[in-house]
Amino acid sequence: MENESVLPECEENEVKALNNNVIEKNTKPNNNIVEEDKHKEPNKRTKPEKSFTNIFFLVCIVGISLGILLEVINGINRGQKLPPERPKYWVYSNKTDVNKKNSVLKHIHLVLERIGYEKSTNATPWKLLWSWSNPFSQLNLRNLSADQKVNHFPGTGFISSKVVLATSNSKYIPKAFRLPKNKEEFLKYAEENKNALFVQKSNAHRHVYIKNVSDIDVSSGKSFVQEYVQKPFLVDGHKFDIGVYVVITSVNPLRVYWYKGDVLFRYCMEKYYPFDPTDLDKYIVGDDYMPTWEVPSLKHSYTTLGNTMKEAFDIYVRSKGKDPTTIWKEVQKAIAEVFLMKESFLIDKVKLYKSPHNFFEMLRFDFILDEDLRVYLLEANMGPNLSSNHYPPNRLLYEQVIYNLFSLTGVARAGITAADKGDIEATKNMVSAEKNIAVFGDLCRTTCLQNCDAPDLCSLCKPCLTDKLKRNLLTAHTEFLHKGDFRRIFPPPMTPNEDMTSITEQVKDLSENNKLLYLWYQGKCNQDITWCT
């Protein structure tokens, strides 16, 4: 039957053998057991005893092996440190979702990931905050640690505000008037310049178009009027604007750079002539503009020959018998003038924060040209568009601008860390050390040897350097090493000059800190011509 238990033959024999050795009660005396044991082999262990011994030795071997392995691993860990943690960044906007990888900050995310950053939040120990909107009214950024960076500078609203910039007194900015505050001045100017045309603008720079003076609402408190630049320089009959990327890394002293690698050219969709003030596509560059690669005279240079937008334009200008070099010199002067005019506002604002070294800012300055290549500044955009979603070929321009920006400002070097606490100073000196900022050696060993106050140049000698000036010079040196395609706008480009009288004459109208920085760059320029620009 299925449930009946049947022993295999070998097991049955084993049971019988065991039963033969079982002692029945009251049948045999105990000495029989002694006699039986005498015939057994001496010291021979039974099967259970052997099994326990083998297990014991196995456990010992495994334990010893694990101990050796753990010691080897610990030895490796003592000799090798874990890789450093990736620097973290986070993004912010009070208007739009910028956390998505395909948002308006798409290329910011891409470049940061490529240089080793990890996207995070404000709740983590971050190295970089990239804010799409102005963060200072929304976030508390007054007590940042020394290694944290923010992509905005306190006070730059005095530059990016369209009405504030337009009403600044500069030969590079078309005449403008606030309304209704400057109504009488405007009407007087219009009377004296009867051929002048004007556009009425708001700070949002929307719905801009030419108006007759009689059609302008001079009582509006939300707008300003600005003289319209007539007879613009045209390419294939199209008006255009020029977007120049500008970075400020310091105020007091002031350091400003422009991106020379390329600039953004945007062409009006319609040809300028015959002129019709009601057709905005003829004279206003909108979101849907004509890119360089669609302009017939520029397409070959840009697409086939692989030139930048700037170089394609320069080639066209030269083909018309004009020199584009003067354009870029004037562009630099215009930008420098704006920052010098507004620097005091930035200085006052940055005083509210723990350190000015936590901030940098990139703006895009938009220019137009008249037919004589005179340069006019229209506006400076805080947080310029860096998305190529609308014009994919602009991706290269944006990502190169961003990478060069991060290189210049030190964001790309956040992964450089000291081996230990004792190595921090050596790590800093590896990049920029005191010997790298020494200038005017002949003067320092003679005239300035006993007196740091005579002349101003003596303040740059090592024994006379203040801690603040030393830090600024070291930072300026580091920026020079990592500037990429950025070039200095202020202090301005210079030439080697050993004439101390003429040097001091050039800086007499500058603030003390700007004067010393200018003189230091002159000293570096005298040592090495690559420092002159």
C-alpha positions in Angstrom: 0.0 0.0 0.0 1.1 3.5 -0.7 1.2 4.6 3.0 3.0 1.4 4.3 6.6 2.1 5.3 9.1 -0.3 3.8 12.8 0.0 4.6 15.4 -0.5 1.9 17.5 -3.6 2.2 20.7 -1.8 3.3 18.8 0.2 6.0 17.1 -3.0 7.2 20.5 -4.7 7.7 21.8 -1.7 9.5 18.9 -1.8 11.9 19.5 -5.5 12.6 23.1 -4.9 13.3 22.2 -2.2 15.8 19.6 -4.4 17.4 22.1 -7.2 18.0 24.0 -4.8 20.3 21.0 -3.7 22.3 21.0 -5.0 25.8 17.8 -6.3 27.1 17.0 -5.5 30.7 17.9 -8.2 33.3 19.4 -10.5 30.7 23.2 -9.9 30.7 25.5 -8.4 33.3 27.2 -5.1 32.6 30.6 -6.6 32.4 29.7 -7.9 28.9 29.7 -4.2 27.8 33.3 -3.9 29.1 34.3 -7.0 27.3 32.9 -5.8 24.0 34.7 -2.4 24.3 38.0 -4.1 24.7 37.8 -5.4 21.1 37.2 -1.9 19.7 40.2 0.0 18.1 41.8 2.5 20.5 41.0 6.3 20.1 38.6 5.6 17.2 35.9 8.3 17.1 32.3 7.7 16.1 30.8 9.3 13.0 29.0 12.2 14.9 32.3 13.1 16.6 34.1 13.3 13.2 31.3 15.5 11.7 31.5 18.1 14.6 35.3 18.3 14.2 35.2 18.9 10.5 32.6 21.7 10.9 34.8 23.3 13.6 37.8 23.4 11.3 35.8 24.7 8.4 34.4 27.6 10.5 38.0 28.5 11.7 39.3 28.5 8.1 36.4 30.7 6.9 36.8 33.1 9.8 40.5 33.5 9.2 40.0 34.1 5.5 37.3 36.8 6.2 39.6 38.5 8.7 42.5 38.6 6.1 40.1 39.9 3.4 38.7 42.6 5.7 42.3 43.7 6.6 43.2 43.9 2.9 40.1 46.1 2.2 40.9 48.3 5.2 44.4 48.7 4.0 43.2 49.8 0.6 40.8 52.3 2.1 43.5 53.7 4.2 45.7 54.2 1.2 43.0 55.5 -1.2 40.4 58.2 -0.4 36.9 58.0 -1.8 36.3 60.2 -4.9 35.2 63.7 -3.9 31.6 64.5 -3.9 30.3 66.2 -7.0 29.6 70.0 -6.6 25.9 70.8 -6.5 23.8 73.5 -8.2 20.2 74.5 -8.1 18.1 76.7 -10.3 15.4 79.3 -9.4 12.7 81.3 -11.0 9.5 83.0 -9.7 7.9 83.0 -13.1 8.5 79.7 -14.9 9.6 76.1 -14.3 13.3 76.0 -14.9 14.0 72.6 -13.3 13.0 70.6 -16.4 16.0 69.7 -18.5 14.3 71.0 -21.6 13.3 74.3 -20.1 14.7 77.8 -21.0 17.7 76.8 -19.0 18.3 73.6 -21.0 21.9 74.5 -21.9 22.7 75.7 -18.4 21.8 72.2 -17.1 23.8 70.5 -19.9 27.0 72.4 -19.5 26.9 72.1 -15.7 26.5 68.3 -15.9 29.4 68.1 -18.4 31.8 69.9 -16.0 30.9 67.6 -13.2 28.0 69.3 -11.3 25.0 67.5 -9.8 21.6 69.1 -9.9 20.2 69.5 -6.4 18.1 71.9 -4.3 18.5 74.7 -1.9 18.3 72.2 1.0 21.8 70.8 0.1 25.2 72.3 0.5 25.3 73.9 -3.0 28.1 75.6 -4.9 26.1 77.5 -7.5 22.6 79.1 -7.7 21.5 79.9 -11.3 18.5 82.2 -11.1 16.4 82.9 -14.1 14.9 85.9 -12.5 16.4 88.5 -10.1 16.7 86.6 -6.9 17.5 89.3 -4.4 13.9 90.3 -3.5 12.9 86.7 -3.2 15.8 84.8 -1.6 18.0 85.5 1.4 21.5 85.6 -0.1 23.2 87.9 2.5 25.3 85.3 4.3 26.6 83.0 1.7 29.7 80.8 2.4 32.9 81.7 0.6 32.6 78.8 -1.9 29.0 79.7 -3.1 28.3 81.6 -6.3 25.2 83.3 -7.6 24.7 84.3 -11.3 23.4 87.8 -10.4 25.1 90.9 -9.0 23.3 93.2 -6.5 22.4 96.5 -8.2 22.6 95.5 -11.9 19.0 96.5 -12.2 20.3 100.0 -12.6 21.9 98.8 -15.8 19.2 96.4 -17.1 16.2 98.8 -16.4 15.3 100.0 -19.8 14.1 103.4 -18.7 17.1 104.0 -16.4 19.6 103.0 -19.1 17.8 105.0 -21.9 17.7 108.2 -19.9 21.4 108.0 -19.0 23.6 110.7 -20.5 25.8 109.0 -23.1 26.7 109.7 -26.7 26.1 106.0 -27.3 22.5 106.1 -26.1 19.8 107.8 -28.2 18.2 110.7 -26.4 15.3 109.7 -24.2 12.8 111.3 -21.8 10.8 110.0 -18.9 7.1 110.8 -19.1 5.5 112.7 -17.7 8.5 113.8 -15.5 10.5 115.2 -18.5 7.5 116.2 -20.6 8.6 119.9 -21.1 12.2 118.9 -21.9 10.9 116.4 -24.5 8.6 118.9 -26.2 11.4 121.4 -26.3 13.8 118.9 -27.8 11.2 117.8 -30.4 10.7 121.5 -31.4 14.4 122.0 -31.8 14.8 118.8 -33.8 11.9 118.8 -36.2 13.3 115.9 -38.3 13.7 113.7 -35.3 11.5 110.6 -35.0 10.6 109.0 -31.6 9.5 105.6 -30.3 7.4 105.3 -27.1 8.5 102.4 -25.0 7.7 100.7 -21.7 10.1 99.0 -19.4 8.9 95.6 -20.8 10.0 96.7 -24.3 6.7 95.6 -25.9 4.5 97.4 -28.5 7.3 99.6 -29.6 6.6 101.6 -32.7 7.4 105.0 -34.2 5.0 107.9 -33.4 4.5 111.5 -34.4 5.1 113.8 -31.5 1.5 114.8 -31.5 0.5 111.1 -31.1 2.7 110.5 -28.0 0.9 110.3 -24.7 3.1 112.7 -22.7 1.0 112.2 -19.5 1.7 108.5 -19.3 3.6 107.5 -16.1 4.6 104.0 -17.4 6.6 104.9 -20.5 9.4 106.9 -21.9 10.2 108.2 -25.4 13.5 107.7 -27.2 14.8 109.2 -30.4 14.7 106.8 -33.3 18.0 106.1 -35.1 17.3 106.9 -38.7 19.3 105.6 -41.7 20.5 102.3 -40.1 23.2 100.2 -41.6 21.6 97.4 -43.6 22.7 93.9 -44.7 20.9 92.8 -47.9 18.4 95.5 -47.1 17.6 94.3 -43.6 18.0 96.2 -40.4 19.5 94.2 -37.4 20.7 94.4 -33.9 23.8 93.0 -32.3 23.8 91.2 -29.0 27.1 91.3 -27.1 27.5 89.0 -24.0 29.0 91.0 -21.1 30.2 89.7 -17.7 30.8 91.6 -14.5 32.9 89.8 -11.9 33.8 92.6 -9.5 32.9 96.1 -8.3 35.2 98.3 -6.3 37.4 97.5 -8.1 35.5 97.1 -11.4 36.2 94.2 -13.7 34.1 93.7 -16.8 34.5 91.4 -19.8 32.9 90.8 -23.2 32.6 87.6 -25.1 34.7 88.0 -28.3 34.1 84.4 -29.5 30.9 85.4 -31.2 27.9 87.8 -30.9 24.3 87.3 -31.6 23.0 88.9 -34.8 19.3 89.2 -35.3 17.8 90.5 -38.6 14.4 92.0 -39.2 12.0 89.8 -41.2 11.2 92.5 -43.8 13.5 94.7 -45.8 13.7 98.3 -44.4 12.9 100.1 -47.6 10.4 101.2 -48.7 10.0 102.4 -45.1 6.6 102.0 -43.4 6.4 102.9 -39.7 3.2 100.8 -39.4 5.1 97.6 -40.4 7.1 96.7 -37.3 8.8 93.8 -39.1 10.8 96.4 -41.1 12.5 98.0 -38.1 11.8 96.1 -34.9 13.6 92.8 -34.2 11.0 90.4 -32.7 11.1 86.9 -31.3 10.8 85.6 -34.8 13.8 87.2 -36.5 15.9 86.2 -39.5 19.0 84.4 -38.4 22.5 84.9 -40.0 22.3 81.6 -41.9 19.2 82.8 -43.8 20.7 86.2 -44.9 21.9 85.7 -48.5 25.2 87.6 -48.3 26.2 85.9 -45.0 25.0 82.4 -45.6 28.1 81.3 -47.5 30.6 82.7 -44.9 28.6 81.3 -42.0 27.5 77.9 -43.3 29.9 76.9 -46.0 33.1 78.5 -44.6 32.2 77.9 -41.0 32.8 81.5 -39.7 31.1 82.9 -36.7 28.2 85.3 -37.0 30.6 88.2 -36.0 33.2 87.2 -38.6 30.5 86.7 -41.3 29.3 90.2 -40.6 32.8 91.6 -40.6 33.5 90.0 -44.0 30.4 91.7 -45.4 31.4 95.1 -43.9 34.8 94.9 -45.5 33.3 93.9 -48.8 31.5 97.3 -48.7 34.8 99.1 -48.2 34.3 99.8 -44.5 36.4 98.8 -41.5 34.5 96.8 -38.8 37.3 97.2 -36.3 36.0 100.6 -35.3 32.6 99.1 -34.5 34.0 96.7 -31.8 36.2 99.4 -30.3 33.2 101.6 -29.9 31.1 98.8 -28.5 33.7 98.2 -25.8 33.8 101.9 -24.9 30.0 102.1 -24.7 29.8 99.1 -22.3 32.6 100.4 -20.1 31.0 103.8 -19.9 27.7 102.3 -18.7 29.4 100.4 -15.9 31.4 103.3 -14.7 28.3 105.5 -14.7 26.3 102.9 -12.6 29.2 101.5 -10.5 28.3 103.5 -7.4 24.8 102.0 -7.3 26.3 98.5 -7.5 28.7 99.3 -4.7 26.0 100.5 -2.4 23.9 97.4 -3.1 26.7 94.9 -2.6 27.5 96.4 0.8 24.3 94.8 2.1 25.9 91.4 1.6 28.5 89.5 3.5 31.0 89.4 0.6 31.1 90.7 -3.0 33.0 87.7 -4.1 29.9 85.4 -4.2 28.4 87.2 -7.2 28.8 87.5 -11.0 26.5 88.4 -13.8 26.2 88.0 -17.5 24.1 90.5 -19.5 23.5 90.9 -23.2 24.0 94.4 -24.5 22.0 95.1 -27.7 23.3 97.6 -30.2 22.3 99.0 -33.6 24.4 100.8 -36.2 23.7 103.7 -38.5 24.9 103.9 -42.1 28.1 105.5 -40.9 28.8 102.6 -38.5 28.1 104.7 -35.5 27.3 102.5 -32.5 24.1 103.0 -30.4 23.2 101.1 -27.3 19.5 100.2 -27.0 19.3 98.0 -23.9 21.1 95.6 -21.5 19.2 92.3 -20.8 19.5 90.7 -17.4 19.2 86.9 -17.8 19.4 86.9 -21.6 17.8 84.1 -23.6 20.1 81.1 -23.8 17.6 78.6 -25.2 18.0 77.2 -28.7 14.5 75.7 -28.9 13.4 78.3 -31.5 16.7 78.4 -33.4 18.6 75.1 -32.9 21.8 76.3 -34.7 22.3 78.8 -31.8 23.1 75.9 -29.5 26.8 76.1 -30.2 26.9 79.9 -29.4 25.0 79.5 -26.2 26.9 76.5 -24.8 30.3 78.1 -25.6 29.3 81.3 -24.0 28.1 79.4 -20.9 31.2 77.2 -20.7 33.5 80.3 -21.0 31.4 82.1 -18.4 31.9 79.2 -15.9 35.6 79.1 -16.6 36.1 82.8 -16.1 34.1 83.0 -12.9 35.5 79.9 -11.3 32.3 77.9 -11.4 34.1 75.3 -13.5 36.9 74.9 -10.9 34.6 74.0 -8.0 35.9 70.4 -8.2 39.4 71.4 -7.4 39.8 70.5 -3.7 42.7 70.3 -1.2 44.0 66.9 -0.3 43.6 67.9 3.4 43.2 70.9 5.6 46.9 71.5 5.5 46.9 71.6 1.7 44.4 74.4 1.2 46.9 77.2 0.8 49.0 75.1 -1.6 46.0 74.3 -3.6 45.2 78.1 -4.0 48.8 78.9 -4.8 48.8 76.2 -7.5 46.5 78.5 -9.5 47.6 82.0 -8.5 50.3 82.9 -5.9 51.8 86.1 -4.7 54.7 85.9 -7.2 52.1 86.0 -10.0 50.8 89.4 -9.0 54.2 91.2 -8.5 54.6 94.2 -10.8 56.9 97.3 -11.1 59.8 95.5 -9.6 62.4 98.2 -10.3 60.3 100.8 -8.6 59.5 98.6 -5.6 63.2 98.0 -4.9 64.1 101.7 -5.1 61.6 104.5 -4.7 59.1 102.4 -2.8 61.6 100.6 -0.6 61.0 102.8 2.5 57.7 104.5 1.6 54.5 102.8 0.5 52.8 106.1 -0.2 54.9 107.6 -2.9 53.9 107.3 -5.6 50.5 105.5 -6.1 52.3 102.6 -7.8 54.0 101.7 -4.5 50.7 100.4 -3.1 51.2 97.5 -5.6 54.5 96.4 -4.1 54.3 93.3 -2.0 55.3 94.9 1.3 52.6 97.5 0.8 49.7 95.3 -0.4 46.6 95.3 1.8 44.8 92.0 2.3 41.8 93.2 0.3 43.9 94.4 -2.6 46.0 91.2 -2.6 42.8 89.1 -2.8 41.5 91.2 -5.7 44.7 90.9 -7.6 44.9 87.2 -7.1 41.3 86.8 -8.3 42.1 89.0 -11.3 45.1 86.8 -12.1 43.0 83.7 -11.9 40.4 85.2 -14.2 43.1 86.0 -16.8 44.3 82.4 -16.7 40.7 81.1 -17.3 39.1 83.8 -19.5 38.7 81.7 -22.6 37.2 83.8 -25.3 36.3 86.6 -22.9 38.3 89.8 -23.2 38.6 92.6 -20.7 36.6 95.8 -21.2 37.4 97.4 -17.9 40.2 98.0 -17.0 40.4 98.8 -20.7 42.9 97.3 -23.2 46.3 99.0 -23.1 49.8 99.0 -24.5 53.1 98.6 -22.8 54.1 101.9 -21.2 57.0 102.6 -18.8 56.3 106.4 -18.6 55.0 106.7 -15.0 53.8 110.3 -15.6 51.5 109.3 -18.5 50.3 106.2 -16.7 49.1 108.2 -13.6 47.5 110.8 -15.9 45.4 108.1 -17.5 43.9 107.0 -14.2 43.5 110.4 -12.4 39.7 110.4 -12.7 39.2 106.9 -11.5 38.2 105.8 -8.0 41.1 104.7 -5.8 40.4 101.0 -6.1 39.8 101.2 -9.9 43.0 103.2 -10.2 45.1 100.6 -8.5 43.6 97.8 -10.5 44.2 99.7 -13.7 47.9 100.3 -12.7 48.3 96.6 -11.8 47.1 95.6 -15.3 49.5 98.1 -16.8 52.3 96.5 -14.8 51.3 93.1 -16.1 51.1 94.4 -19.6 54.6 95.8 -19.3 55.8 92.3 -18.3 53.8 90.3 -20.9 52.0 91.7 -23.9 49.3 89.1 -23.6 48.0 90.9 -20.5 47.4 94.1 -22.4 43.9 93.1 -23.7 
